[in-house]
């Protein structure tokens, strides 16, 4: 039997058709999404339609999609405005206000598992209530991107899973229930929220008769696709940077640095997210007049420490630390070190220092890594693979490049077909292990210290022309 996994991300949709028994990829398809921080949900459906022939070969289907996005629907099920995506930071003031109004960071962490930032759905609801009150009044139900696509594919009603629900800011991973009072505080009234289905439940049927699994968020899909076990720490370098691990108990970090998410299997997925990841590399490549392979070659040609250059890579604001109005900073520039090679090296080192900080926040919540896995488009960079072990302070396992979010969705679809207590035991992906070169390891402490110094002394106030969007 065949199963289809859909990864509907910020930038594109990817579909994998897999053998339900062992996860072998039989066919794949992809289509782009519009760029930006908001998107009409119909654009996701149109992109997915380009893979219709492939989807119709599947006996079961599941969707994993970008977390946090707000899809507001009226009483007729029509969208009241374009979906606000996770990377839209306009609700930063509303995030701060909600935290202050409803008990402070510790209370939010204890109740909802996370302290909401601008990416979280609950903050976007408050923004809409304040800035688009008529749209807020018309909002009868609120879905996440994967919920909306699952409904369009044939779910019997609005449905989600515990993994994606845990990223809204109004569902408790520890208690396994919605917190309606938080939704009312944000939106002004209580909309219909999707039912939270069981991990392997069949929630409907597609028009061609395939079973429909509940789906999940993209990070939960990646964890399922990689077959993570407790102690596996994943560093994913995509549009965003994420560092997460599978855990048996929920996290509740009052600092707000670690989001206490649930996973797609009944366990938990403490996660740290950075807003700037692979685009740090693409921006540096464009700035130095090369492509990503050229950037990697230049970075590896420079000495560790980039001749004293240090980049703070908050090019599009930042989520961890919470600096939505920040911009990037390049420090230590001199006539002697102003070379394309040093700039390339500084960009790679900055990206990895940011993600190493994120891994440190997980460790502060009790995560003890058994191994570190490096995935995502950024992991394809030879420079990232070479420098990561020294800046993370541990060997790094790099699984073979694959669409792990879509693979995880396919595995969930196979689970719905099997009806077993645990997901089907697909083989682990092939992987290679990377260790630090002596010169890189010797310089890592100084590089991390310089980065931390720049991070901690750079003003946190908004430095964008015109201030933050509100």
Order of alpha helices (4+ residues) and beta strands (2+ residues): beta-beta-beta-beta-alpha-alpha-beta-beta-beta-alpha-alpha-alpha-alpha-beta-alpha-beta-alpha-beta-beta-alpha-beta-beta-beta-beta-beta-alpha-beta-beta-beta-beta-alpha-alpha-beta-beta-alpha-beta-alpha-beta-alpha-beta-alpha
